[in-house]
Amino acid sequence: MKRYSYLIVFILFLSSCFDGKYDSMRTGLDSLNMLNKTDRSFSVADVEPFVEYFASHGTPNDRMLAYYLLGRAYHEQHEAPMALQCYQKAVEQCDTSLTDCDYGQLSRVYAQMGSVFYQQSLYREHLRCFEKAAYYAWESRDTLTALACYEQEALAYKRLDKNDSALTIYYDIADHYSQMGKSQDEAMTLGGTINILIESGQNKEARKMMALYETSSGLFDEHGNIEKGREIYYFLKGSLYLNENMLDSAEYWFRKELQNANDYNNQHGAARGLALVYDRKNLADSAARYYSYAYAMNDSIHANQVFKEIKQAQEMYDYTRHQAIAQQESLKSQRLTGYIRIGGFVILTLLLLTYIINYHLKQRIKQKHQQYLLCLQQIEEAQTDLLNLRSEEKGKDLVIAQKEKTISVLQEELNLYQRKKTKGYQEMLEAQLIASPIYQRFTFLSTKGQLPTDEEWKELRIIAFDLFPQFHQLLLSKSHSLNINEYNACILIRLHFKPSDLCNMLSISSAYANKLRRNLLQKLFSRDGKAEDFDHLITAVF
C-alpha cells in the first residue's frame, strides 16, 4: 500500500512538472503576441520552439496562435510564401466546433493572409480572405474589427473594377458607424466613395460626400489643408470641378496638388488634370506642356512599378531560403514526394500533348508546302510545254492559248498561297488582340464615354507593341515629335477604334481629332492628305 502511495505522489509530481512547462510556454507565447500587437519585431527562431511544443501540447487555439506568430515573423522577413503557408496551417489548427474557439484570432489570421495577397495584387484572394475575416470578427462580437475587414472587401471590389459592389459596402459600413455615433469613422468610410462617384459622373452625390469628409473626418486643418500624405484628395476635388466644367476651380485644386505633393502619382495626376483644363480652355501651349510633364511622370511611375514588381517577385520566390527550410523539414519528404510525382505526371502529360500538337502542326505545314512545291512544278512544266509549242508550227495557236491560261491560273493559285501565309499570320494577331481583356475594356469605355486610367493605357500599349513590333518601331522612331494625345491616338486608330472613340477617350472634340490625324499623317508618313488617309496607313502597320 505504501508502494502505491509513492507511485501516486510520483505521478502527481510529473503532472505538476508538465503543467509548469505548459504554463511557461503559454506565457512565452503570450509575450510574443504582445510584441506583435505593439509592432515590435521578433524572429522566426523566436517562434519556432513554441510551434514545436504546441504541436503536441495545449489546445487548438494555442497551435493556431503559434503558427500565426510564425507567419508574422516570416512576413517581417519578406518571405511571403512561407508566411502564407504558416497562416494556412494556423487556420487548419482551428476547431470552430468547440465552444471556446478563438474566433477573434481566426479573424486576424485571415486578415493577415488577405494583406499578403493584396501586396501581391491578388485581389480575388484578398477579397476571399477578408470575407472570412469579417465573418469571424462578427462571430467574436468584435464590431469594429468586423467593419474594418468589411471595408477591405470594398477595396478589393474597387481593384476588381466592381464599383457598384464597393459603393454598397461603403454605405452599409457608414450606416453602422452612424448608428454607433462614430461620425469621424463614418466620414472616413464615405471618403472611399468619392472617386467612384466622380468617375461615374454622380457629381451631386460626390459633392455631398466631400462636404461630410471635410467637416467630420478630422483630416483637415483650419485652412482646409488635408494632412500630409493624403494630397490625392486635391486631385479628386479638381476632377469634380472639371466634370462640372468649373475650369478655374479645377485649375486651383490641381495646382494645389502639384505644389503640395512630391510623389510621382500626385505629380502625374495634377499635371494631367491641368492639361485637361487648358485643353478645354483652348490654350494649346499650356496643355502641351502639362501633357509632356504628365507623360514624364507616367514613365517614372512605370519604372517605380517595375521595381516594385521585381521586389515582389524576389519576395515570392526566394529559392535559397526555401531550400534551407526544405532540409529542415525532411520528415515531410513523403508528402513532397507525392507532390513531385503528381507534378511529374502533369509535366509528362503536357509534354506529350505538346509533342502531339506540334507533330500535327508540322504535318499540316508540310502538306501545305508540298502543295506549294507541286504548284511550282506544274508552272514549270506548263512553261516548258509552252516554249516547245511556240518553237513549232503556227497551227498550234489554240493549244498555246490553253497553256497560257493554265499558267495564269496556276500563278494566281501560287500568289494566293503566298498571300494567305502573310494574311493568316496578320489575322491571327488581330484575333489575339480582339480577344484580350484590355481591348474589351477599352471597347466598353468607348461605348460609355469614359476616360481610361493610366494603368489601362499602359496595358493597351504593352499588347499593341507586343503584337505589332513594326508599329512599335514606327512610334519609337517618331516619339520625340509626338505629344501624349498624338501618341495615344496612334494606338487607338491602329487597334481599330473609331474617330468618335478618340474623342471620348482622349476628351477632345471631333474637329480636333480630325486635325490631330492630319498632323500625324505628315509626322509619321511625310504626306499631306485627309484624316482617313492616316487611318488607312497606320492600320496597315503590323
C-alpha positions as CSV (number, residue, x, y, z in Angstrom):
1,M,0.0,0.0,0.0
2,K,2.9,2.3,0.8
3,R,4.4,1.5,-2.5
4,Y,1.3,2.6,-4.3
5,S,1.2,5.9,-2.4
6,Y,4.7,6.6,-3.6
7,L,3.6,5.9,-7.2
8,I,0.7,8.4,-6.9
9,V,3.0,11.1,-5.4
10,F,5.4,10.5,-8.3
11,I,2.6,10.8,-10.9
12,L,1.3,14.0,-9.3
13,F,4.9,15.4,-9.3
14,L,5.3,14.6,-13.0
15,S,1.9,16.1,-13.8
16,S,2.9,19.3,-12.0
17,C,6.1,19.4,-14.0
18,F,4.2,19.1,-17.2
19,D,1.7,21.7,-16.2
20,G,4.5,24.1,-15.2
21,K,6.1,23.6,-18.7
22,Y,2.8,24.4,-20.4
23,D,2.3,27.5,-18.3
24,S,5.7,28.8,-19.0
25,M,5.4,28.1,-22.8
26,R,2.0,29.7,-22.9
27,T,3.4,32.8,-21.1
28,G,6.2,33.0,-23.6
29,L,3.7,32.7,-26.5
30,D,1.6,35.5,-25.0
31,S,4.7,37.7,-24.7
32,L,5.4,37.2,-28.4
33,N,1.8,38.0,-29.2
34,M,2.1,41.3,-27.2
35,L,5.2,42.2,-29.3
36,N,3.2,41.5,-32.4
37,K,0.3,43.7,-31.2
38,T,2.7,46.6,-30.4
39,D,4.5,46.3,-33.8
40,R,7.8,45.2,-32.2
41,S,9.9,42.7,-34.2
42,F,10.7,39.1,-33.4
43,S,12.4,36.4,-35.4
44,V,11.4,33.1,-36.8
45,A,13.9,31.5,-34.4
46,D,12.0,33.1,-31.5
47,V,8.7,31.5,-32.5
48,E,9.8,28.0,-33.7
49,P,10.2,26.5,-30.2
50,F,6.6,27.4,-29.4
51,V,5.3,25.9,-32.7
52,E,7.3,22.7,-31.9
53,Y,6.0,22.5,-28.4
54,F,2.3,23.2,-29.0
55,A,2.3,20.8,-32.0
56,S,1.8,18.0,-29.3
57,H,0.6,20.1,-26.3
58,G,-2.1,22.5,-25.5
59,T,-5.3,23.4,-27.3
60,P,-6.2,24.1,-30.9
61,N,-6.2,27.8,-30.0
62,D,-2.6,27.5,-28.8
63,R,-1.5,25.9,-32.0
64,M,-3.4,28.5,-34.1
65,L,-1.7,31.4,-32.3
66,A,1.8,29.7,-32.6
67,Y,1.5,29.3,-36.4
68,Y,0.0,32.7,-36.8
69,L,3.0,34.3,-35.0
70,L,5.4,32.2,-37.1
71,G,3.7,33.6,-40.2
72,R,4.1,37.2,-38.9
73,A,7.8,36.5,-38.3
74,Y,8.2,35.3,-41.9
75,H,6.2,38.3,-43.2
76,E,8.6,40.6,-41.4
77,Q,11.5,38.9,-43.2
78,H,9.7,39.5,-46.6
79,E,9.1,35.8,-47.2
80,A,5.5,35.9,-48.4
81,P,5.2,32.2,-49.4
82,M,6.3,30.9,-46.0
83,A,4.0,33.5,-44.3
84,L,1.0,32.3,-46.3
85,Q,1.9,28.7,-45.5
86,C,2.0,29.4,-41.8
87,Y,-1.3,31.3,-41.9
88,Q,-2.9,28.4,-43.7
89,K,-1.6,26.0,-41.1
90,A,-2.9,28.3,-38.4
91,V,-6.4,28.1,-39.9
92,E,-6.1,24.3,-40.1
93,Q,-5.4,24.1,-36.4
94,C,-8.7,25.9,-35.5
95,D,-11.7,23.9,-34.5
96,T,-14.8,26.0,-34.9
97,S,-17.0,23.3,-33.4
98,L,-15.5,24.0,-29.9
99,T,-17.3,26.4,-27.7
100,D,-14.0,28.1,-26.7
101,C,-12.9,28.6,-30.3
102,D,-11.0,31.9,-30.6
103,Y,-12.9,33.5,-33.4
104,G,-11.1,36.8,-32.9
105,Q,-7.7,35.2,-33.5
106,L,-9.0,33.3,-36.5
107,S,-10.3,36.6,-37.9
108,R,-6.8,38.1,-37.5
109,V,-5.2,35.2,-39.3
110,Y,-7.4,35.6,-42.3
111,A,-6.8,39.4,-42.3
112,Q,-3.1,38.9,-42.4
113,M,-3.5,36.4,-45.3
114,G,-5.6,39.0,-47.1
115,S,-2.9,41.6,-46.6
116,V,-0.2,39.4,-48.2
117,F,-2.4,38.8,-51.2
118,Y,-3.1,42.5,-51.6
119,Q,0.6,43.3,-51.6
120,Q,1.0,40.7,-54.4
121,S,-2.0,42.3,-56.3
122,L,-4.1,39.1,-56.0
123,Y,-7.3,40.9,-55.3
124,R,-9.7,38.0,-55.6
125,E,-7.8,36.1,-52.9
126,H,-7.6,39.3,-50.9
127,L,-11.4,39.5,-51.1
128,R,-11.9,35.9,-50.1
129,C,-9.7,36.2,-47.0
130,F,-11.4,39.4,-45.8
131,E,-14.8,37.9,-46.3
132,K,-13.8,35.2,-43.8
133,A,-12.0,37.7,-41.5
134,A,-15.2,39.8,-41.3
135,Y,-17.4,36.8,-40.7
136,Y,-15.3,35.5,-37.8
137,A,-15.0,39.0,-36.3
138,W,-18.8,39.2,-36.2
139,E,-18.8,35.7,-34.6
140,S,-16.4,37.1,-31.9
141,R,-18.7,40.1,-31.5
142,D,-15.9,42.5,-32.4
143,T,-17.9,45.0,-34.3
144,L,-15.1,47.5,-35.1
145,T,-12.8,44.8,-36.4
146,A,-15.6,43.3,-38.5
147,L,-16.3,46.7,-40.1
148,A,-12.6,47.2,-40.8
149,C,-12.4,43.9,-42.6
150,Y,-15.7,44.6,-44.4
151,E,-14.2,47.8,-45.7
152,Q,-11.2,45.8,-47.1
153,E,-13.8,43.9,-49.2
154,A,-14.9,47.2,-50.7
155,L,-11.2,48.0,-51.5
156,A,-10.9,44.6,-53.3
157,Y,-14.1,45.3,-55.3
158,K,-12.7,48.7,-56.4
159,R,-9.4,47.0,-57.6
160,L,-11.5,44.4,-59.4
161,D,-13.5,47.3,-61.1
162,K,-16.8,46.3,-59.4
163,N,-17.6,49.8,-58.2
164,D,-21.3,49.1,-57.5
165,S,-20.4,46.4,-55.0
166,A,-17.8,48.7,-53.4
167,L,-20.4,51.5,-53.0
168,T,-22.9,49.2,-51.4
169,I,-20.4,48.1,-48.8
170,Y,-19.2,51.6,-48.1
171,Y,-22.7,52.9,-47.5
172,D,-23.5,49.8,-45.3
173,I,-20.4,50.4,-43.1
174,A,-21.1,54.1,-42.8
175,D,-24.7,53.3,-41.6
176,H,-23.2,51.1,-38.9
177,Y,-20.9,53.8,-37.7
178,S,-23.7,56.4,-37.8
179,Q,-25.8,54.1,-35.5
180,M,-22.8,53.8,-33.2
181,G,-22.4,57.6,-33.0
182,K,-18.9,57.4,-34.6
183,S,-19.2,60.3,-37.0
184,Q,-15.5,60.5,-37.7
185,D,-15.3,56.9,-38.8
186,E,-18.5,57.4,-40.9
187,A,-16.9,60.3,-42.7
188,M,-13.6,58.4,-43.3
189,T,-15.5,55.4,-44.7
190,L,-17.6,57.6,-47.0
191,G,-14.4,59.2,-48.3
192,G,-13.8,56.0,-50.1
193,T,-16.8,56.6,-52.3
194,I,-15.7,59.9,-53.7
195,N,-13.5,58.7,-56.5
196,I,-16.1,56.2,-57.6
197,L,-18.9,58.8,-57.7
198,I,-16.7,61.2,-59.7
199,E,-15.7,58.6,-62.2
200,S,-19.3,57.6,-62.7
201,G,-20.5,61.2,-63.1
202,Q,-22.5,61.4,-59.9
203,N,-21.3,64.9,-59.1
204,K,-24.1,65.9,-56.7
205,E,-23.6,62.8,-54.5
206,A,-19.8,63.2,-54.7
207,R,-20.0,66.9,-53.5
208,K,-22.2,65.7,-50.6
209,M,-19.6,63.1,-49.6
210,M,-16.8,65.6,-49.9
211,A,-18.6,68.1,-47.6
212,L,-19.0,65.3,-45.0
213,Y,-15.4,64.2,-45.4
214,E,-14.0,67.7,-44.9
215,T,-16.1,68.6,-41.9
216,S,-16.1,65.3,-39.9
217,S,-13.0,63.2,-40.8
218,G,-10.6,65.2,-38.7
219,L,-8.1,65.2,-41.5
220,F,-8.2,68.9,-42.4
221,D,-6.7,71.9,-40.6
222,E,-8.5,75.3,-40.1
223,H,-7.3,76.4,-43.6
224,G,-8.8,73.5,-45.4
225,N,-5.5,71.7,-45.9
226,I,-5.6,67.9,-45.7
227,E,-2.9,66.1,-43.6
228,K,0.4,65.2,-45.3
229,G,0.3,62.1,-47.5
230,R,-3.4,62.4,-48.5
231,E,-2.9,65.1,-51.2
232,I,-4.6,62.9,-53.7
233,Y,-7.8,64.4,-52.4
234,Y,-7.0,67.6,-54.2
235,F,-7.0,65.7,-57.4
236,L,-10.4,64.3,-56.7
237,K,-11.7,67.8,-55.9
238,G,-10.2,69.1,-59.1
239,S,-11.7,66.3,-61.1
240,L,-15.2,67.1,-59.7
241,Y,-14.9,70.7,-60.8
242,L,-13.6,69.6,-64.2
243,N,-16.7,67.3,-64.5
244,E,-18.9,70.4,-63.8
245,N,-16.8,72.5,-66.3
246,M,-15.8,74.9,-63.5
247,L,-12.3,75.2,-65.0
248,D,-10.8,77.9,-62.8
249,S,-11.8,76.0,-59.6
250,A,-10.4,72.8,-61.1
251,E,-7.2,74.5,-62.0
252,Y,-6.8,75.8,-58.4
253,W,-7.1,72.3,-56.9
254,F,-4.8,70.6,-59.5
255,R,-2.2,73.3,-58.8
256,K,-2.6,72.8,-55.1
257,E,-1.9,69.1,-55.5
258,L,1.1,69.9,-57.8
259,Q,2.6,72.2,-55.2
260,N,2.0,70.2,-52.0
261,A,2.7,66.6,-53.1
262,N,6.0,65.4,-54.5
263,D,5.4,61.8,-55.2
264,Y,5.1,60.6,-58.8
265,N,1.4,59.7,-58.7
266,N,0.3,63.1,-57.4
267,Q,2.6,64.9,-59.8
268,H,1.2,62.9,-62.7
269,G,-2.4,63.3,-61.7
270,A,-2.0,67.1,-61.2
271,A,-0.2,67.6,-64.5
272,R,-2.8,65.5,-66.4
273,G,-5.6,67.5,-64.7
274,L,-4.1,70.8,-65.6
275,A,-3.5,69.6,-69.2
276,L,-7.2,68.7,-69.5
277,V,-8.2,72.1,-68.1
278,Y,-6.0,74.0,-70.6
279,D,-7.2,71.8,-73.4
280,R,-10.8,72.8,-72.6
281,K,-9.7,76.5,-72.4
282,N,-8.1,76.1,-75.8
283,L,-4.7,77.0,-74.5
284,A,-2.7,74.6,-76.6
285,D,0.8,75.5,-75.5
286,S,0.0,75.2,-71.8
287,A,-1.9,72.0,-72.4
288,A,1.0,70.5,-74.3
289,R,3.5,71.5,-71.6
290,Y,1.5,69.7,-68.9
291,Y,0.8,66.7,-71.1
292,S,4.5,66.4,-71.6
293,Y,5.1,66.6,-67.8
294,A,2.4,64.1,-67.1
295,Y,3.9,61.8,-69.7
296,A,7.3,62.1,-68.0
297,M,5.8,61.4,-64.6
298,N,4.0,58.4,-66.1
299,D,7.3,56.9,-67.2
300,S,8.6,57.4,-63.6
301,I,5.6,55.7,-62.2
302,H,6.1,52.8,-64.6
303,A,9.8,52.5,-63.6
304,N,8.8,52.6,-59.9
305,Q,6.1,49.9,-60.6
306,V,8.6,47.7,-62.4
307,F,11.0,48.0,-59.4
308,K,8.1,47.1,-57.0
309,E,7.2,44.1,-59.1
310,I,10.8,42.9,-59.1
311,K,10.9,43.2,-55.4
312,Q,7.6,41.3,-55.0
313,A,9.0,38.6,-57.2
314,Q,12.1,38.3,-55.1
315,E,9.9,38.1,-52.0
316,M,7.7,35.4,-53.6
317,Y,10.4,33.2,-55.0
318,D,13.3,33.2,-52.5
319,Y,14.5,29.8,-53.5
320,T,17.6,29.7,-51.3
321,R,15.5,30.2,-48.2
322,H,13.0,27.6,-49.4
323,Q,15.8,25.0,-49.9
324,A,17.1,25.6,-46.4
325,I,13.6,25.2,-45.0
326,A,13.1,22.0,-47.1
327,Q,16.2,20.5,-45.5
328,Q,14.8,21.4,-42.0
329,E,11.5,19.7,-42.9
330,S,13.0,16.4,-44.2
331,L,10.4,14.5,-42.1
332,K,7.7,15.7,-44.5
333,S,9.5,14.2,-47.5
334,Q,6.8,11.7,-48.2
335,R,4.2,14.4,-48.9
336,L,6.7,16.3,-51.0
337,T,7.5,13.1,-53.0
338,G,3.8,12.7,-53.7
339,Y,3.6,16.3,-55.0
340,I,6.6,15.7,-57.2
341,R,5.1,12.5,-58.6
342,I,1.9,14.3,-59.4
343,G,3.8,17.3,-60.9
344,G,6.0,14.9,-62.9
345,F,2.9,13.2,-64.3
346,V,1.3,16.6,-65.2
347,I,4.5,17.7,-66.9
348,L,4.9,14.5,-68.8
349,T,1.2,14.8,-69.9
350,L,1.8,18.3,-71.0
351,L,5.0,17.4,-72.9
352,L,3.1,14.6,-74.6
353,L,0.3,16.8,-75.6
354,T,2.7,19.4,-76.9
355,Y,4.5,16.8,-79.0
356,I,1.2,15.6,-80.5
357,I,0.1,19.1,-81.3
358,N,3.5,20.1,-82.8
359,Y,3.5,16.9,-84.8
360,H,0.1,17.6,-86.3
361,L,1.0,21.2,-87.0
362,K,4.3,20.2,-88.7
363,Q,2.4,17.6,-90.8
364,R,-0.1,20.3,-91.8
365,I,2.7,22.7,-92.7
366,K,4.5,20.0,-94.6
367,Q,1.3,19.2,-96.6
368,K,0.8,22.9,-97.4
369,H,4.4,23.2,-98.5
370,Q,4.1,20.1,-100.7
371,Q,1.1,21.7,-102.4
372,Y,3.2,24.8,-102.9
373,L,6.0,22.8,-104.5
374,L,3.5,20.9,-106.7
375,C,2.1,24.2,-107.9
376,L,5.6,25.4,-108.8
377,Q,6.4,22.2,-110.6
378,Q,3.2,22.4,-112.6
379,I,4.0,26.0,-113.6
380,E,7.5,24.9,-114.7
381,E,6.1,22.0,-116.8
382,A,3.4,24.3,-118.4
383,Q,6.0,26.9,-119.2
384,T,8.3,24.3,-120.8
385,D,5.4,22.9,-122.9
386,L,4.6,26.5,-124.0
387,L,8.1,27.2,-125.2
388,N,8.2,24.0,-127.1
389,L,4.8,24.7,-128.8
390,R,5.9,28.2,-129.8
391,S,9.0,26.8,-131.5
392,E,6.8,24.5,-133.7
393,E,4.4,25.4,-136.5
394,K,1.8,28.1,-136.1
395,G,-1.1,25.7,-136.3
396,K,-1.0,25.1,-132.6
397,D,-2.2,28.6,-131.6
398,L,-5.2,27.1,-129.7
399,V,-3.0,24.8,-127.6
400,I,-0.6,27.7,-126.9
401,A,-3.6,29.8,-125.6
402,Q,-4.7,26.9,-123.4
403,K,-1.3,26.6,-121.9
404,E,-1.1,30.3,-121.2
405,K,-4.4,30.2,-119.5
406,T,-3.2,27.2,-117.4
407,I,-0.1,29.0,-116.3
408,S,-2.1,32.1,-115.4
409,V,-4.5,30.0,-113.2
410,L,-1.5,28.3,-111.5
411,Q,0.3,31.5,-111.0
412,E,-2.8,33.0,-109.3
413,E,-3.1,30.0,-107.1
414,L,0.6,30.4,-106.1
415,N,0.1,34.1,-105.4
416,L,-3.0,33.3,-103.3
417,Y,-1.0,30.7,-101.2
418,Q,1.8,33.3,-100.6
419,R,-0.8,36.0,-99.6
420,K,-2.5,33.6,-97.3
421,K,0.7,32.9,-95.4
422,T,1.1,36.6,-94.6
423,K,-2.7,37.3,-94.2
424,G,-3.2,34.3,-92.0
425,Y,-0.4,35.5,-89.6
426,Q,-1.9,39.0,-89.5
427,E,-5.4,37.7,-88.9
428,M,-4.1,35.6,-86.0
429,L,-2.6,38.7,-84.4
430,E,-5.7,40.7,-84.9
431,A,-7.8,38.0,-83.4
432,Q,-5.5,37.7,-80.4
433,L,-5.8,41.5,-79.9
434,I,-9.6,41.5,-80.1
435,A,-9.8,38.6,-77.6
436,S,-7.6,40.3,-75.0
437,P,-9.3,41.6,-71.8
438,I,-7.7,45.1,-72.1
439,Y,-9.1,45.5,-75.6
440,Q,-12.6,44.5,-74.4
441,R,-12.2,47.0,-71.5
442,F,-11.4,49.9,-73.9
443,T,-14.3,48.8,-76.1
444,F,-16.6,49.1,-73.1
445,L,-15.1,52.5,-72.1
446,S,-15.6,53.8,-75.7
447,T,-19.3,53.0,-75.5
448,K,-19.7,54.7,-72.1
449,G,-17.7,57.8,-73.0
450,Q,-15.3,57.2,-70.0
451,L,-11.6,58.0,-69.8
452,P,-9.2,55.1,-69.4
453,T,-7.0,55.0,-66.4
454,D,-3.2,55.3,-66.7
455,E,-2.8,51.6,-65.8
456,E,-5.3,50.7,-68.6
457,W,-3.3,52.8,-71.1
458,K,-0.2,51.0,-70.0
459,E,-1.8,47.6,-70.6
460,L,-3.1,48.6,-74.0
461,R,0.4,49.9,-75.1
462,I,2.0,46.7,-74.0
463,I,-0.3,44.4,-76.0
464,A,-0.1,46.7,-79.1
465,F,3.7,46.8,-79.0
466,D,3.9,43.0,-78.4
467,L,1.6,42.0,-81.2
468,F,2.7,44.7,-83.7
469,P,6.5,45.2,-83.4
470,Q,6.8,47.3,-86.6
471,F,4.1,49.6,-85.3
472,H,6.2,49.9,-82.1
473,Q,9.3,50.7,-84.1
474,L,7.4,53.4,-86.0
475,L,6.2,55.2,-82.9
476,L,9.6,54.7,-81.2
477,S,11.4,56.4,-84.1
478,K,8.9,59.3,-84.0
479,S,8.4,59.5,-80.2
480,H,10.4,62.8,-79.8
481,S,7.9,64.6,-82.1
482,L,4.7,63.2,-80.6
483,N,2.7,64.6,-77.7
484,I,0.6,62.4,-75.4
485,N,-2.6,62.8,-77.4
486,E,-0.9,62.0,-80.7
487,Y,0.8,59.0,-79.1
488,N,-2.5,57.6,-77.7
489,A,-4.4,58.5,-80.9
490,C,-1.9,56.4,-82.9
491,I,-2.5,53.4,-80.6
492,L,-6.3,53.7,-80.7
493,I,-6.5,54.0,-84.5
494,R,-4.1,51.2,-85.1
495,L,-6.2,49.0,-82.8
496,H,-9.3,49.8,-85.0
497,F,-11.1,52.3,-82.7
498,K,-13.3,54.8,-84.5
499,P,-12.5,58.6,-84.6
500,S,-15.6,59.1,-82.3
501,D,-13.9,56.8,-79.8
502,L,-10.8,59.0,-79.9
503,C,-13.0,62.0,-78.9
504,N,-14.4,60.1,-75.9
505,M,-11.2,58.5,-74.6
506,L,-8.9,61.5,-75.2
507,S,-11.6,64.0,-74.2
508,I,-11.2,66.1,-77.4
509,S,-13.6,67.5,-80.0
510,S,-14.3,65.9,-83.4
511,A,-12.7,68.8,-85.2
512,Y,-9.6,68.5,-83.1
513,A,-9.5,64.7,-83.7
514,N,-9.5,65.3,-87.5
515,K,-6.7,67.9,-87.2
516,L,-4.7,65.5,-85.0
517,R,-4.9,62.7,-87.5
518,R,-3.9,65.0,-90.4
519,N,-0.9,66.2,-88.5
520,L,0.1,62.6,-87.7
521,L,-0.1,61.8,-91.4
522,Q,2.6,64.3,-92.0
523,K,4.7,63.4,-88.9
524,L,4.7,59.7,-89.4
525,F,4.4,59.3,-93.1
526,S,5.6,62.7,-94.5
527,R,2.4,63.0,-96.5
528,D,-0.4,65.5,-96.8
529,G,-3.9,64.3,-97.1
530,K,-7.2,63.6,-95.2
531,A,-7.5,62.2,-91.8
532,E,-8.9,59.0,-93.3
533,D,-5.6,58.5,-95.2
534,F,-3.8,58.4,-91.9
535,D,-6.2,55.8,-90.5
536,H,-5.6,53.6,-93.6
537,L,-1.8,53.8,-93.4
538,I,-1.4,53.3,-89.6
539,T,-3.8,50.3,-89.6
540,A,-1.6,48.6,-92.2
541,V,1.5,48.7,-90.0
542,F,1.9,45.4,-88.1
